[in-house]
Amino acid sequence: MVKIAVMGDYDSIYGFSALGLSIFPIEGQDAEKASAILRNLAENDFGIIYITEETAALLPKEIAKYRERQSPAIILIPGVHGNTGAGIEGVKKTVEQAVGSDILFE
């Protein structure tokens, strides 16, 4: 069975524990701690890792290392402080790579 983790500020992720997901709170702008947690999760059989957009902004290089790998799937989610659009942009780029064209015509 695939293990699922959620990383981000506590207020944004605590509700996921009610769904049975493992939560990993990152308080403040501690990029070093967030990076260590992400590496630990990736190395310990977590197949899906949800990360709040705010926390993901601290980890662009670390997240990029896992983009080309099959596992873990790293998915950005909005936090309680709002949506930065990074999650939607990531999905858009992934679809563009798979399909070969932009899916949102503006």
C-alpha positions as CSV (number, residue, x, y, z in Angstrom):
1,M,0.0,0.0,0.0
2,V,1.3,3.4,-0.9
3,K,1.9,5.8,2.0
4,I,0.8,9.4,1.7
5,A,2.3,12.4,3.4
6,V,1.3,16.0,3.7
7,M,3.9,18.7,4.4
8,G,3.2,22.4,5.2
9,D,2.3,24.7,8.0
10,Y,0.3,23.0,10.7
11,D,-2.9,25.0,10.2
12,S,-3.0,24.0,6.5
13,I,-2.4,20.3,7.0
14,Y,-3.8,19.1,10.3
15,G,-7.1,18.1,8.8
16,F,-5.4,15.6,6.6
17,S,-4.6,13.5,9.6
18,A,-8.4,12.8,10.0
19,L,-8.2,11.1,6.6
20,G,-5.4,8.8,7.7
21,L,-2.6,10.7,6.0
22,S,0.7,11.3,7.7
23,I,1.3,15.0,8.4
24,F,4.7,16.7,8.7
25,P,4.3,20.3,9.9
26,I,6.9,22.9,8.8
27,E,6.7,26.0,10.8
28,G,8.2,29.3,9.6
29,Q,10.6,29.5,6.7
30,D,12.8,26.6,7.7
31,A,14.0,25.4,4.2
32,E,16.7,23.2,5.7
33,K,14.2,21.3,7.9
34,A,11.7,21.1,5.0
35,S,14.3,19.7,2.7
36,A,15.4,17.1,5.2
37,I,11.8,16.0,5.8
38,L,11.1,15.7,2.0
39,R,14.3,13.6,1.4
40,N,13.3,11.4,4.4
41,L,9.8,10.8,3.1
42,A,11.0,10.1,-0.5
43,E,13.5,7.5,0.8
44,N,11.0,5.8,3.1
45,D,8.4,4.6,0.7
46,F,6.0,7.5,0.6
47,G,4.5,7.3,-2.9
48,I,2.5,10.6,-2.7
49,I,3.7,13.7,-1.0
50,Y,1.4,16.7,-0.9
51,I,3.2,20.0,-0.1
52,T,1.6,23.3,0.5
53,E,2.6,25.9,-2.1
54,E,4.1,28.1,0.6
55,T,6.4,25.3,1.8
56,A,7.2,24.2,-1.8
57,A,8.5,27.7,-2.5
58,L,11.3,26.9,0.0
59,L,12.3,23.8,-1.9
60,P,12.4,24.4,-5.7
61,K,15.7,22.5,-6.2
62,E,14.8,19.6,-3.9
63,I,11.4,19.2,-5.6
64,A,13.0,19.3,-9.1
65,K,15.1,16.3,-8.2
66,Y,11.9,14.2,-7.9
67,R,10.0,15.6,-10.9
68,E,11.6,13.1,-13.4
69,R,11.2,10.1,-11.0
70,Q,8.2,7.9,-11.0
71,S,7.9,7.9,-7.3
72,P,7.2,9.9,-5.1
73,A,4.5,12.0,-6.8
74,I,4.9,15.5,-5.4
75,I,1.6,17.5,-5.6
76,L,1.3,21.1,-4.6
77,I,-1.8,22.2,-2.7
78,P,-2.9,25.6,-1.5
79,G,-2.6,26.4,2.2
80,V,-4.8,28.4,4.5
81,H,-2.9,31.6,3.5
82,G,-4.2,31.4,0.0
83,N,-3.4,30.0,-3.4
84,T,-0.3,31.2,-5.2
85,G,-1.1,29.5,-8.5
86,A,2.0,27.3,-8.3
87,G,0.0,24.1,-8.1
88,I,-2.1,24.9,-11.1
89,E,1.1,25.9,-13.0
90,G,2.7,22.6,-12.2
91,V,-0.2,20.6,-13.4
92,K,-0.4,22.7,-16.6
93,K,3.3,22.0,-17.3
94,T,2.9,18.3,-16.7
95,V,0.0,18.1,-19.1
96,E,1.8,20.2,-21.7
97,Q,4.7,17.7,-21.6
98,A,2.4,14.7,-21.9
99,V,0.1,16.1,-24.6
100,G,2.5,18.4,-26.4
101,S,0.4,21.6,-26.2
102,D,-1.1,24.1,-23.8
103,I,-4.4,23.0,-22.4
104,L,-5.5,26.5,-21.3
105,F,-6.1,28.9,-24.1
106,E,-6.0,32.4,-23.1
